[in-house]
Amino acid sequence: MIVELLAVACLSPAPHQDPPPPPPPSGDPASVPSPGDPCAVADEVSARLESWRAAEAAWEERVRAARGDERRALRDADPALEFAASFEELASAGDGRARLWLARHVDRLDLGLSERRARAVELWERVVGSHAECAWLADALPDLAGSHRALGADRVRRLLRAVAGGPGDADLRARAGWELARLVERTDGDDAALGLYADLVAEFPGTEAAAAAEERRYVLANLRVGRTAPDFEAQDVDGAPIRLSDHRGEVVVIDFWGLWCKPCVAELPHLAALWERHRDGPFVVLGIDTDEDPDRFRRRAPELGVTWPNVFQGGLAGPVTEAYRVRSFPTIFVLDDEGVIRHVGLRGAALERAVDALVEELAAARAAGVAR
């Protein structure tokens, strides 16, 4: 189970442990966090964070509106430099949110490259080491995951595991597990991440992170190059059945398109060229049309040279579109004769070259007596 594995990984102490918090500064004791509550945020820090958000928003608006030398000058006047000293002081007093602000903005501070990296390591180690259960850490987890090149992927994975296996609430731990799985996917590949996504779904049902993990697991398991494409059974505009598995043994182009989509229509000549070249061989184009009006489709498709089979879904939200998680059009999948996805998203001449190569490869194998 993911939590058990992560908890085991957290048995080894982090390389940096927080020193005892310094005594509170003189003044109103309510202005600093309680030593017993690592998630408390001092009033002064909350006010400072509000001031920071307003200053950054105003600065970004001015940068967007400026041009040329003025824009370059504004970029050099980063307000993070102005706020850093006060957050340093608040962090030294033990406030975790102030420390987190520094960790998230260390790249914008006036530090050399090696000093910046060392400071980032120190800050993230201390934030996670002392505040792994704090709900306010959740929004910063993508920043931590995105720092894997600067901090080192192994270190970031360990820190994310500490949060995912820590004492925080389910949403926080699930979000840390999500960022961990995404990082593993980026650094180690799809197969390494699949188990993490599946465990996240099992351990944290009902969370947004679990829903996102299930969607990502489905895509990696079914729709990536090298996976067997999901089978489907549907009908054409006249009700005749179209089943993907009936075309096993052929190179298959699945084209998600619609008459309403100008780029889709612009792609049709390339599909027509492939259809004419290979229609008598082990090849088929299967269109997945997303138009709503069947009569318009019957009239317009032949005029555009569409003579290959087309599933007619009656709209965008059809079952085949959903099974293939298509969100933009056209989207084209190229399958080999075993139903394995070989290309996704090719268009134009690149699509024609890829399909020609697969058909020729299959024909050569059969001519040589190689069973496919």
N, C-alpha and C positions, 0 to 999 in steps of 0.2 A: 504494500500500500504506500502511496506517495508520502503520507504524513509520517509513517513509521520510518521509511528510508531517510526522509529529511531530518527527522529527529535524531537518528543515528549519526547522520553527518554533522550534527551540531554538537556532538559530545566533545569534539576536539575544541579547545579554547581558541578564540580568535587571537591573532598575533598581537593585537593591541587592546589593552584593557583600560577603561576609563580610570583616571585617578579619582580619589574622593573629591566630591564637589567642593569648591571653595566656599567660605562663609558668605552669606548674603551681604551685599553692599548696604551701607547705612541708608536709611530712608524708610519708605512705606514697605512693610514686609509683604503686603499683598502684591507688590509690583514684581516679585520674583517667584519662580515656580517652587512648590513644596518639594523638599528633598525626597519625600516618600512617594511622589507621583512623577514618574519619568515622562508622562504625557501632558502634564500641565503646561500651559503657555502663559507667560507673564503678560500682564496688561500692556506693559511697555512694548513687548515684542509684537503683540497683536496690532497696536497702533502703528508701529514701525512698518509692519508688513502691509498695512493699508496704505501708508504713505508711499511705500515702494511700488505697489501695484499702480497707483495713480501716476507716479512719476514715470514709470516705464511705459504706460499706455500713452502718455503725452509725448514722450520722446519718440516712440515708434511712429506716432501720427506725424510728427514733424519730419522724421526721416523719410517717410513715404511721400510727403509733399515736396521735399527738397530735391534739387537736381545738382549734378556736377560737384564743384568744390564745396558747396554748402552741405550737400549730403555727406561727403567724405568727412567734413569737419564735425558734423553732428554724430556720425558713427564713432568718431574718436572721443566724443564727449559722453560716453556710456554712463548712465546714472548709477550703474552697479558700483563704479569706483567711488562715488560719493557716499553710498550706503554701506560699503564694506566695513568701514571702521566701527560704526555703531553696532553692526551685527557681530563683529569680532568681540566687542566688549560684552554684549549680551550672551554670546556663546560661552565666554570665559566664566560668566556667572552661573553657567549650568543649564541654560535654556536650550532644549533640543530643537525647537523650531528655528532658532537663530543659527544653530549649527547646521541644520538642514539647508537653510538658505545659502550658507557659504558653500556647502557641498554642491548644490545645484548650479551655482554661479561662479565656481572657481575658475572656469575658463575665461571669464570676463574680468578677472582681477589682474592687477599690475604685477605679474610674476613671470619669471623665466620659465622655459618649458619644463626643465627637470624639477624646479621648485613647485611648479603648478601640479605636476603629477604627484609628487610626494605629499603635497597638501591635500589633494583630492583623496588619495589613499587614506591618509589620517582621518579626514573628515567623515568619509563613508564608513570606515571601520568603527568610529566612535558613534555615529548616528545609529547604525544597526546594532552595535554592541550594547547600547544603553536604551534604545527606543524601539526595539523590534516589534513591540506590541501596540504601538501608537497608531490610531486610525489616520492621523494626519500624514503618516508616512506613505499612504497608498498612492497619492497623486505623484509622488516623486519616484516611484518604482520604475516607470519607463525611462527616467533620466539615469537611474542606476544601471539598468540593463543597457542603455545606449552608451555607457561609459566603458564598455568591455575592452575596447582597444587601448584606452588610456590606462585603465586599472589592471587589465589582464582578465581574460575570460574566466580563468579558474577562480580568481578572487571574486568576481562578480557572481558567478554561480554559487559560491559558498555563501555570500551575503544574502542572495535571494533565497537560498535554502534555509538560512537562519530565520528569515521572516516567515516563509511558508510553513516551517515546522515549529514556529514560536508560539507564544501565548496570546497572540492577537485574535480578533474575531474572525469568523469564517470568511467574510468578504476580503479582509486584508490578506489573509493567508492564501486565499484563492487567487487574488490578483498577483501576489508574489509567485505563485506556482505558474500562472499564465506567462508572466514575464520570463521566468526560468525556461519554460518550454519553448517560447519564441526564440530565446537566445540560443538554446541548444539546437533548434532547427537551423538558425543562421550559421552557427559555427560547426556543427557536427552532421547536419543533414536531416532529411525527412524521417528516415527510419529511426534515428536516435530520439526524435521528438515524439513519435507516435505513442509510445508507452506513457510518456509524461502527460500528454493530452488525455489519454484514456483514464489514467489514474486521477487526474484533476476532476474529470466528469464524475467519477465514482465517489470521490472524497467530499466534494463540495456541491452536491445537487442543489439546484434552485438559485445559485449565484450567477451573476452576469458573466463572470469569468468561465464558469463551467459551460454555459451556453456557447460562448465564443470558442471554447476548447473543443466542444463536440463538432461544431461547424468546421473548425480547422482540421480536426482529425479526419472528418469525412473527405475533405478536399485532398489531403495528403494521401489517404488510403485509396482513393478512387479516381482522382482526376489529374494526377501529375503524370508527366512523361515516364513511361515504364510500367504504369498500372494498367490493368485490364479495364477497359471502358465499361461503365454501367450499361447493362442491357436495357432495352426499352421495347415496348409493344404499343403501337399507336395506329392511327388511321390517316389516310390521305383525305383530300377535300371531298372525295366521293364515297368515303367510308371503307375503302379497301385497306386491309391490314398491312402495316409495315413493322417488321421486327428486326432489330439490329443483328441478333444472333443468326438470322437466316443468311447473313452475308459473311459468316466466318469462312475463311479461305480466300477472301478478297481484300484488296486494299480499299479502305473506306474513308471517304471525306464526309464529315458531318458539318454542315453549314447552318448556323443559326442566323436567320436573316428575316427581312420583311420588306415589302414594297415601300413602306413608309420611310425606310432608311436609305438615304442616298449613298453612303459608303457601301452598303450591302449590294445595291443595284450596280454600283461601279465594279464590284468584284465578280459579277456574273459572267462577263466574257472570259475570265480566266477559268472559271469552273466549266463553262461551255467548251472551252478548248480542251481541257482534260477529259471531259465526257466524250468528245468526238474522237480523241486519240485512243482512249483505252476502253470504250464501252463494250467492245467485243472481247476484252480480256478479263482478268481477275480484278475487276475494279468497279466501284459504284460510288456515286454521289448521293447522299441522303440529305435533303434540305429539311430544316425544321423551321417552318414558316410561322411568323408571329402576327400576321394580319388578322383583323377581325371579320372582314367581309368576304365570305367564300366566293360570291359571284365576281367580285373585283379580282380576286386571285385567279379564278378560272379564265378570266378574260385577259389579264395583264401578263401572267407568267409566260404563256406561249409567245406573246409578242416580244418578250425579252429573251427568248431562246431557252427558257427553262423547260427541259423535256425529261429531266431525271426525277426520280420519286421524291415527293415532299410530304412530310407530316404536316397536317394542318391542325394547329392547336386552338385557333379562334382567339388569339391574343398573346400578350407577352407572358402571362403567368401560367404557362402550360406545364404539364408534368415533366416533359423531357427537358425543357429549359431549367426547371427547378432541380432535376436530378443532376444536371451538369453545371449548376450554379452559375449560369450565364447572366451577366449583369450589363454587358455592353455588346453592341452589334456592329458589324458581324463578328462572331466568334467561330473559329474553324478548328476542329479536331481532325487529325490525320491518324488513322489506325492501320496497323499492319494486318496481315492475313490471319493472325491469331487473336485479333481484337485488342492488342496492346497499343496504348497511346504512344505515338512516336513524335508527334509535333502538336503544339497548341499555338494558335494565333498567327500562323503564317498567312500571308496574302500575296497576291500578284505573282510576279515571276518567281519569287522564292517558293511560293506554294507549288507552282507548276514543277519546278526543279525537284522538290522533295518528293512529290508524288511520282514523277517519272522514275526517280531512282528506286523507290520502293517497288513499283510495278516491274521494273527491269530486274531487280534483285529476286523477286518472287518467280518471274518467268525463267530466269537462269537456274534457280534452284530446282524447279520442276523439270527443266530440260536435262539437268544432270541427274535426275532421279532421286533427288533429296526430298524426303517427305516433309511437307509443311502443314 
